[in-house]
Amino acid sequence: MQSGDREGLDGDLPSATPEPSQAHEPAPTTPPRAAGSDPDAGPTAKVATRPQLPRSDAARPSIVESAAPSRPTPGAPTWYRSDQDRYKSVRRRANPLHRRLARGVIGLSLLGAAGFGIYLGAREVRDYLNRDTLPAAGADTPVIRASSFLVTSSAPAPEINGTITLDAASGAYEFVGAGSMAGVQVVSPDGRRVFVRVGGGTWRQPEAGDSIVGALGRAIPYLADVEDADDVLTNRLRQGYIDLIDRTTEGVDDGQRTRYEMTFDTFAFSERFPLQWQALQRDAIPGIGVGRAISVTIWLNEEDVLVRLLDEDTNWAWERLTYTDQSFRPADPADTIVAATTGDESGQPAGDAQLDG
C-alpha cells in the first residue's frame, strides 16, 4: 500500500491514542463510522463495506546502465584469446617465414614458366599465321676478315662494275673491272696508297679526279662495315619503320639464301632518330634517300651473313662471293713502278718506259 493511500485512511479513521483529558473516560458506545460515509447522514444511511482507495499506477523501476565491459589485459588470470587471435597464432606457427618465402618463390616460378610458355606459343602462332618476319636481331655470325664482292652499282650510288676483294682490318683492296670497266685494275696494298693499270699495262699512280678511284673510295667503307642484317636493320629502324613485303627462300643446300624484300620509312625515321639516320647513310647504304617507302632487299645465307643488298632507289647493289677469317694482302706494285722509272733488266733507259693511260 502506497503512502498516499495510507494518509487518506489516517484522515478518515479515528486516532487510537486518547487525549490526555479523556484518559479515564469510558469510550463512547457509538459504532465506528465507516470511511466514506456522510457524518450528517442519519442512522438509515448505507454504510460502505469496503473503503475506496485512490488509483495510482505502479512506478517503473529505474534502469541502471551498466558500464561497458572492459577487455581483459593479456597475462591476467581471466584473459582469454578471441577466435581471431587464436587463428592468427596458429597460422603464424604453422606457416613460418621460410615456408612462406618458399611458396612465394615456387608460385612466381610457376607464373614465370606459364608466361614464358604463353609467349613462345604466341610466337609460334604468329610465325605460323605470318611466315614473313624480319631477320632476328643479334645473330651469331662467323668472324669475317676478308671478303670478295661483286659490285654492280650506278648513279646516284658509286658507279662500279667489277669484283672487289678487301681486308676489313687494314683497308687493303684489289679491284678487277668487268662489263663497261673490263680491263681496269686498281690495288691498294695498305688502304692509303693506290695504283691503277689498264689492259694489263704498267702500274701507275692515279691522276687527280680519277672517277674509278673516287667511286671505289666511296664504296669500300660500306662494304667493309656490313657483315650481318643488324648493320642495315638497326635497332631503332626496327621500331616500326620497316615494312616487310615478302620473304622467300632461294637455292638449296650450301647455296640456300633467304631473301627479304622491305620498304623503309626514312622520312619518319630521320626526324625521330637523326643520329641513327646519319649512321645508316654513312655505313650501310650510300646516298639513301628520304621517303615513306624506300625499297631495300637483302639476302642472308645459312650462317646469317649478309651476302647481298639491293637499294633500287639509289642503284646500290652488291653480292658477297666469298668470305674468310684470314687477312688479305694484295701485291704491292710500288716496286714495279720504281723499276719502270729507272730502266728494265735489258738496260733500256727510264725515259723509254711509257705508262699506259
SULPE-V594787 format. One record per pair of residues at least 4 apart in sequence whose C-alpha atoms are under 6 Angstrom apart, sorted by the first residue. I is the first residue (numbers start at 0). J is the second residue. If there is no record, write none. Layout:
i = (I,I)
j = (J,J)
This chain:
i = (11,34,40,71,73,80,86,87,90,102,107,122,123,125,126,131,142,143,143,144,144,144,144,144,145,145,145,145,145,145,145,146,146,146,146,147,147,147,147,147,148,148,148,148,148,149,149,149,149,150,150,150,151,151,151,151,152,152,152,152,152,153,153,153,154,155,156,156,156,157,160,160,161,161,161,162,162,163,163,164,164,165,165,166,166,166,167,170,171,171,171,171,172,172,173,173,174,174,175,176,176,176,176,177,182,182,183,184,184,185,185,186,186,187,187,188,188,194,194,195,195,195,195,196,196,196,200,201,215,221,221,225,226,226,227,227,228,228,229,231,236,240,240,241,241,242,242,243,244,244,245,246,246,247,247,248,248,249,249,250,250,251,256,256,257,257,258,258,259,259,260,261,261,261,262,262,262,262,263,263,264,264,265,265,265,266,266,266,268,269,269,278,279,280,280,295,295,296,296,297,297,298,298,299,299,299,299,300,306,306,307,307,308,308,309,309,310,310,338,339,340,341,342,342,342,343)
j = (34,50,44,78,78,84,90,91,94,106,111,126,127,129,130,246,324,323,324,167,323,324,325,326,165,166,167,322,323,326,327,164,165,321,322,163,164,319,320,321,162,163,318,319,320,161,162,317,318,160,161,317,159,160,316,317,158,159,314,315,316,157,158,314,158,313,313,314,315,214,176,177,175,176,177,174,175,173,174,172,173,171,172,170,171,327,223,190,187,188,189,190,186,187,185,186,184,185,184,180,181,182,183,181,197,198,197,195,196,194,195,193,194,192,193,329,331,203,204,202,203,204,205,200,201,202,355,354,219,282,283,230,304,305,304,305,232,305,233,283,240,263,264,262,263,261,262,261,260,261,260,258,259,257,258,256,257,255,256,254,255,255,299,300,298,299,297,298,296,297,296,294,295,296,292,293,294,295,292,293,291,292,269,289,290,289,290,291,272,273,276,282,283,284,285,309,310,308,309,307,308,306,307,303,304,305,306,304,318,319,317,318,316,317,315,316,314,315,342,352,349,349,347,348,349,347)
